[in-house]
């Protein structure tokens, strides 16, 4: 089928699933009909060992999370207007993985930046904010609002807690015991930073531990026992160098730093055995929490293992399974990260697959997540530039749900 026909099919699904009515309230919860998305032709560049379902979104997908029981996928987005005209709204969609149907949708007056499940899957934390860093006040109707962190009972999506943070929120993630949230917020209005990290108690949200960070990055992670928290913190903003700083979660006391040679990206993760997994601008790095870097040849994790050298490869997002067997990454080429790749590796079987490759897809924001069964995973996309839509068409994101075919 031609690319133009694929565009029409994709946009039709997006319009049918993503159209909403924007009300005047700050949050609108609605039930979506339990109808599976219409079938679409296979994506160009898809490896034949995998199936894919396109779950169209009304905005550019910013974050993804699978529920711990593997039954649901949650995606958060940033709404867009025509072309590159920014809007300031956001949306969360909940997808049933058995039926591939949208079952819940929530609208926000700000971008949805992170979604995080409690370990038991009974709570979902959402961080949302928007900021105008490159235009005059009031540009395109922008109204400064405090960042928000909301906690919902899942899957009913009943609001349990709502907090505001001046001026903006960057992220919110659950602790291993599900009783605390790690939150990163900026200190200045409509600016990229500096930012601070804090930990709050869900039972007493005013009980907070503020960490002595200089310029905290959104990607944070708790140690397996929850006694330590790891936060990326710039030590030289001009050259994008940073440390992973380790703090005591009770006192907030700084303990030691790990790494320091790179800028941690969108994802920082600690596996159950205490291995720190850091995603930088063009490389993945592993450390143990005793500060030692694990040799790259042991885990075979350099981005150069996955993409041709010398082409300006840029790693956008990555994830690792708890047992460290499976790796997933999204990567592109150049500053705007065109020529998108979705890369998957089974380290035990020594199998590496370029699951999906489309030279016409930009991947400025491409969150990816492994399901509890790592044979299933999801990738959020900006939009399909190569589908040749009209300039007057709103940009729409997609969630691509991949699954390994049965042998």
C-alpha positions as semicolon CSV with decimal commas, in nm:
position;residue;x (nm);y (nm);z (nm)
1;X;0,000;0,000;0,000
2;X;0,129;0,349;-0,080
3;X;0,249;0,593;0,187
4;X;-0,038;0,828;0,109
5;X;-0,294;0,555;0,173
6;X;-0,117;0,463;0,494
7;X;-0,142;0,826;0,603
8;X;-0,515;0,832;0,545
9;X;-0,562;0,508;0,738
10;X;-0,347;0,625;1,027
11;X;-0,512;0,966;1,048
12;X;-0,857;0,812;1,036
13;X;-0,777;0,592;1,335
14;X;-0,620;0,887;1,516
15;X;-0,925;1,105;1,460
16;X;-1,166;0,834;1,568
17;X;-0,978;0,754;1,889
18;X;-0,820;1,087;1,974
19;X;-1,096;1,343;1,922
20;X;-1,207;1,504;2,246
21;X;-1,401;1,803;2,367
22;X;-1,193;2,048;2,568
23;X;-1,396;2,183;2,856
24;X;-1,327;2,462;3,100
25;X;-1,249;2,236;3,395
26;X;-0,890;2,152;3,481
27;X;-0,944;1,779;3,440
28;X;-1,206;1,578;3,251
29;X;-1,237;1,202;3,289
30;X;-1,426;1,007;3,029
31;X;-1,489;0,644;2,944
32;X;-1,385;0,531;2,598
33;X;-1,589;0,268;2,413
34;X;-1,425;-0,076;2,432
35;X;-1,364;-0,096;2,059
36;X;-1,036;-0,224;1,917
37;X;-0,853;0,008;1,678
38;X;-0,904;-0,045;1,308
39;X;-0,648;-0,263;1,137
40;X;-0,369;-0,078;0,960
41;X;-0,115;-0,210;0,709
42;X;0,224;-0,324;0,841
43;X;0,470;-0,044;0,900
44;X;0,751;-0,001;0,655
45;X;1,077;-0,131;0,797
46;X;0,914;-0,371;1,046
47;X;1,108;-0,691;1,112
48;X;0,898;-0,993;1,015
49;X;0,956;-1,156;1,354
50;X;0,736;-0,893;1,522
51;X;0,376;-0,779;1,499
52;X;0,282;-0,417;1,563
53;X;-0,040;-0,239;1,655
54;X;-0,065;0,135;1,597
55;X;-0,243;0,309;1,888
56;X;-0,291;0,668;1,763
57;X;-0,269;0,950;2,015
58;X;-0,407;1,301;1,996
59;X;-0,070;1,456;2,083
60;X;0,303;1,387;2,080
61;X;0,368;1,095;2,313
62;X;0,595;1,194;2,603
63;X;0,586;0,896;2,839
64;X;0,482;0,530;2,864
65;X;0,436;0,273;3,140
66;X;0,304;-0,084;3,152
67;X;0,103;-0,186;3,457
68;X;0,294;-0,436;3,675
69;X;0,041;-0,710;3,597
70;X;0,094;-0,661;3,223
71;X;-0,273;-0,591;3,151
72;X;-0,257;-0,221;3,064
73;X;-0,041;0,034;2,889
74;X;-0,056;0,401;2,989
75;X;0,064;0,680;2,759
76;X;0,091;1,054;2,824
77;X;0,111;1,322;2,557
78;X;0,166;1,687;2,474
79;X;-0,106;1,840;2,259
80;X;-0,006;2,020;1,941
81;X;-0,173;2,254;1,697
82;X;-0,115;2,299;1,326
83;X;0,240;2,236;1,212
84;X;0,476;2,333;1,492
85;X;0,230;2,563;1,672
86;X;0,238;2,453;2,033
87;X;-0,069;2,402;2,248
88;X;-0,050;2,373;2,624
89;X;-0,277;2,076;2,695
90;X;-0,208;1,710;2,761
91;X;-0,378;1,374;2,771
92;X;-0,337;1,032;2,930
93;X;-0,473;0,724;2,756
94;X;-0,510;0,378;2,907
95;X;-0,502;0,082;2,669
96;X;-0,622;-0,271;2,744
97;X;-0,349;-0,498;2,607
98;X;-0,573;-0,800;2,552
99;X;-0,816;-0,615;2,325
100;X;-0,576;-0,337;2,214
101;X;-0,862;-0,098;2,295
102;X;-0,855;0,242;2,464
103;X;-1,046;0,208;2,792
104;X;-0,977;0,539;2,969
105;X;-0,875;0,890;2,874
106;X;-0,801;1,194;3,090
107;X;-0,750;1,549;2,970
108;X;-0,518;1,799;3,141
109;X;-0,461;2,172;3,085
110;X;-0,084;2,101;3,077
111;X;0,154;1,857;2,907
112;X;0,181;1,511;3,058
113;X;0,552;1,452;3,126
114;X;0,576;1,129;3,326
115;X;0,353;0,839;3,431
116;X;0,458;0,598;3,707
117;X;0,294;0,292;3,865
118;X;0,327;0,192;4,226
119;X;0,488;-0,154;4,251
120;X;0,153;-0,322;4,329
121;X;-0,011;-0,149;4,031
122;X;-0,290;0,002;4,242
123;X;-0,179;0,364;4,203
124;X;-0,071;0,573;3,904
125;X;0,123;0,898;3,946
126;X;0,112;1,162;3,672
127;X;0,334;1,470;3,648
128;X;0,210;1,748;3,422
129;X;0,337;2,095;3,342
130;X;0,396;2,332;3,051
131;X;0,634;2,621;3,010
132;X;0,709;2,886;2,751
133;X;1,086;2,927;2,725
134;X;1,121;3,075;2,376
135;X;0,841;3,328;2,320
136;X;0,685;3,636;2,481
137;X;0,430;3,598;2,762
138;X;0,087;3,503;2,632
139;X;0,225;3,342;2,315
140;X;-0,045;3,119;2,159
141;X;-0,261;3,164;2,466
142;X;-0,001;3,043;2,713
143;X;-0,103;3,096;3,077
144;X;0,154;3,013;3,350
145;X;0,024;2,748;3,589
146;X;0,189;2,560;3,874
147;X;0,306;2,214;3,785
148;X;0,086;1,934;3,913
149;X;0,138;1,583;4,044
150;X;-0,174;1,372;4,061
151;X;-0,216;1,022;4,201
152;X;-0,503;0,801;4,082
153;X;-0,641;0,470;4,197
154;X;-0,583;0,229;3,911
155;X;-0,752;0,105;3,693
156;X;-1,061;0,295;3,810
157;X;-0,869;0,625;3,764
158;X;-1,028;0,786;4,070
159;X;-0,822;1,082;4,186
160;X;-0,663;1,016;4,523
161;X;-0,420;1,307;4,557
162;X;-0,349;1,633;4,376
163;X;-0,048;1,856;4,450
164;X;0,082;2,177;4,297
165;X;0,446;2,281;4,268
166;X;0,566;2,628;4,171
167;X;0,668;2,699;3,907
168;X;0,696;2,371;3,711
169;X;0,720;1,995;3,764
170;X;0,956;1,778;3,559
171;X;0,881;1,424;3,682
172;X;0,728;1,206;3,954
173;X;0,821;0,843;4,031
174;X;0,715;0,593;4,299
175;X;0,952;0,446;4,556
176;X;0,988;0,064;4,576
177;X;0,747;0,046;4,870
178;X;0,487;0,262;4,692
179;X;0,461;0,498;4,990
180;X;0,671;0,787;4,859
181;X;0,716;0,991;4,544
182;X;1,037;1,135;4,405
183;X;0,960;1,466;4,234
184;X;1,179;1,699;4,031
185;X;1,068;2,060;3,989
186;X;1,228;2,367;3,835
187;X;1,311;2,670;4,046
188;X;1,251;2,940;3,782
189;X;0,942;3,033;3,581
190;X;0,949;2,934;3,212
191;X;1,310;2,816;3,218
192;X;1,482;2,484;3,159
193;X;1,637;2,495;3,504
194;X;1,788;2,494;3,761
195;X;1,582;2,224;3,929
196;X;1,557;2,049;4,265
197;X;1,460;1,697;4,365
198;X;1,248;1,609;4,665
199;X;1,082;1,307;4,823
200;X;0,737;1,326;4,977
201;X;0,530;1,087;5,185
202;X;0,197;1,000;5,021
203;X;0,026;0,965;5,358
204;X;0,155;1,307;5,466
205;X;0,242;1,509;5,152
206;X;0,372;1,801;5,358
207;X;0,640;1,570;5,497
208;X;0,915;1,624;5,243
209;X;1,287;1,565;5,208
210;X;1,450;1,821;4,978
211;X;1,775;1,701;4,823
212;X;2,068;1,946;4,789
213;X;2,086;1,927;4,408
214;X;2,206;2,208;4,182
215;X;2,037;2,123;3,855
216;X;1,847;1,797;3,898
217;X;1,753;1,607;3,584
218;X;1,408;1,447;3,548
219;X;1,532;1,087;3,534
220;X;1,566;0,957;3,892
221;X;1,574;0,609;4,042
222;X;1,552;0,447;4,386
223;X;1,783;0,173;4,509
224;X;1,607;-0,167;4,535
225;X;1,552;-0,132;4,910
226;X;1,440;0,233;4,883
227;X;1,707;0,364;5,123
228;X;1,890;0,559;4,851
229;X;1,783;0,771;4,557
230;X;1,992;0,842;4,248
231;X;1,954;1,179;4,076
232;X;2,131;1,313;3,769
233;X;2,274;1,654;3,856
234;X;2,466;1,889;3,626
235;X;2,812;1,982;3,744
236;X;2,890;2,184;3,430
237;X;2,578;2,293;3,244
238;X;2,775;2,451;2,959
239;X;2,936;2,125;2,849
240;X;2,648;1,901;2,954
241;X;2,851;1,701;3,204
242;X;2,680;1,564;3,512
243;X;2,706;1,322;3,797
244;X;2,463;1,063;3,922
245;X;2,442;1,166;4,285
246;X;2,329;0,923;4,554
247;X;2,131;1,052;4,854
248;X;1,986;0,899;5,168
249;X;1,606;0,897;5,126
250;X;1,534;0,961;5,496
251;X;1,779;1,242;5,571
252;X;1,845;1,372;5,218
253;X;2,218;1,353;5,292
254;X;2,450;1,330;4,993
255;X;2,651;1,004;5,001
256;X;2,858;0,970;4,683
257;X;2,853;1,015;4,304
258;X;2,857;0,766;4,021
259;X;2,981;0,832;3,669
260;X;3,024;1,194;3,567
261;X;3,137;1,155;3,205
262;X;2,801;1,206;3,040
263;X;2,463;1,367;3,056
264;X;2,199;1,125;3,185
265;X;1,907;1,124;2,947
266;X;1,541;1,042;2,989
267;X;1,588;0,712;3,168
268;X;1,775;0,600;3,479
269;X;1,699;0,259;3,625
270;X;1,826;0,035;3,903
271;X;1,774;-0,339;3,855
272;X;1,678;-0,564;4,149
273;X;2,040;-0,677;4,192
274;X;2,158;-0,317;4,235
275;X;2,293;-0,248;3,886
276;X;2,253;0,113;3,777
277;X;2,149;0,157;3,413
278;X;2,212;0,507;3,276
279;X;2,102;0,632;2,935
280;X;2,319;0,914;2,805
281;X;2,313;1,112;2,482
282;X;2,467;0,837;2,271
283;X;2,553;0,550;2,499
284;X;2,420;0,323;2,773
285;X;2,632;0,264;3,080
286;X;2,608;0,017;3,368
287;X;2,745;0,064;3,719
288;X;2,715;-0,122;4,043
289;X;2,618;0,088;4,341
290;X;2,969;0,049;4,477
291;X;3,062;0,322;4,226
292;X;3,238;0,092;3,981
293;X;3,153;0,096;3,611
294;X;3,080;-0,249;3,474
295;X;3,295;-0,312;3,165
296;X;3,110;-0,248;2,842
297;X;3,226;-0,568;2,677
298;X;3,053;-0,764;2,954
299;X;2,704;-0,632;2,881
300;X;2,767;-0,537;2,517
301;X;2,564;-0,221;2,553
302;X;2,740;0,048;2,353
303;X;2,521;0,222;2,104
304;X;2,795;0,157;1,847
305;X;2,694;-0,209;1,874
306;X;2,358;-0,113;1,730
307;X;2,412;0,166;1,478
308;X;2,682;0,233;1,216
309;X;2,966;0,449;1,354
310;X;3,027;0,800;1,227
311;X;2,666;0,881;1,142
312;X;2,580;1,104;1,435
313;X;2,370;0,843;1,612
314;X;2,164;0,978;1,902
315;X;2,015;0,752;2,166
316;X;1,678;0,891;2,270
317;X;1,544;0,637;2,518
318;X;1,624;0,289;2,645
319;X;1,493;0,031;2,890
320;X;1,624;-0,289;3,047
321;X;1,435;-0,587;3,188
322;X;1,472;-0,652;3,563
323;X;1,689;-0,959;3,496
324;X;1,910;-0,758;3,252
325;X;1,843;-1,008;2,976
326;X;1,653;-0,774;2,740
327;X;1,749;-0,430;2,617
328;X;1,527;-0,192;2,423
329;X;1,626;0,140;2,269
330;X;1,509;0,405;2,026
331;X;1,768;0,598;1,828
332;X;1,796;0,840;1,540
333;X;2,054;1,033;1,343
334;X;2,152;1,396;1,375
335;X;2,021;1,683;1,584
336;X;1,654;1,619;1,509
337;X;1,703;1,242;1,531
338;X;1,558;1,145;1,196
339;X;1,603;0,796;1,046
340;X;1,436;0,627;1,343
341;X;1,542;0,287;1,476
342;X;1,374;0,064;1,734
343;X;1,638;-0,178;1,865
344;X;1,587;-0,491;2,077
345;X;1,837;-0,738;2,215
346;X;1,807;-1,072;2,390
347;X;2,145;-1,088;2,559
348;X;2,109;-1,446;2,676
349;X;2,025;-1,577;2,330
350;X;2,275;-1,331;2,174
351;X;2,004;-1,209;1,940
352;X;1,994;-0,851;1,819
353;X;1,708;-0,717;1,606
354;X;1,639;-0,384;1,441
355;X;1,268;-0,420;1,508
356;X;1,165;-0,114;1,311
357;X;1,345;0,133;1,087
358;X;1,187;0,428;0,905
359;X;1,411;0,694;0,748
360;X;1,113;0,933;0,736
361;X;1,032;0,923;1,107
362;X;1,176;1,181;1,346
363;X;1,227;1,072;1,704
364;X;1,273;1,384;1,914
365;X;1,054;1,225;2,184
366;X;1,047;0,847;2,167
367;X;0,979;0,694;2,508
368;X;0,998;0,317;2,511
369;X;0,899;0,059;2,771
370;X;0,926;-0,316;2,814
371;X;0,619;-0,506;2,934
372;X;0,653;-0,755;3,222
373;X;0,681;-1,007;2,939
374;X;0,970;-0,843;2,746
375;X;0,854;-1,006;2,423
376;X;0,606;-0,716;2,419
377;X;0,715;-0,353;2,428
378;X;0,591;-0,010;2,329
379;X;0,742;0,297;2,164
380;X;0,588;0,642;2,158
381;X;0,652;0,859;1,853
382;X;0,639;1,227;1,769
383;X;0,463;1,198;1,437
384;X;0,520;1,041;1,095
385;X;0,683;1,316;0,894
386;X;0,722;1,077;0,602
387;X;0,347;1,015;0,573
388;X;0,320;1,340;0,378
389;X;0,030;1,496;0,563
390;X;-0,103;1,838;0,477
391;X;0,050;2,142;0,646
392;X;-0,297;2,218;0,784
393;X;-0,324;1,880;0,958
394;X;-0,266;1,869;1,335
395;X;0,044;1,672;1,432
396;X;-0,055;1,348;1,602
397;X;0,155;1,104;1,797
398;X;0,141;0,726;1,794
399;X;0,205;0,444;2,036
400;X;0,351;0,150;1,849
401;X;0,288;-0,172;2,041
402;X;0,528;-0,446;1,930
403;X;0,502;-0,816;2,010
404;X;0,728;-1,106;1,917
405;X;0,547;-1,362;1,706
406;X;0,514;-1,713;1,839
407;X;0,783;-1,944;1,698
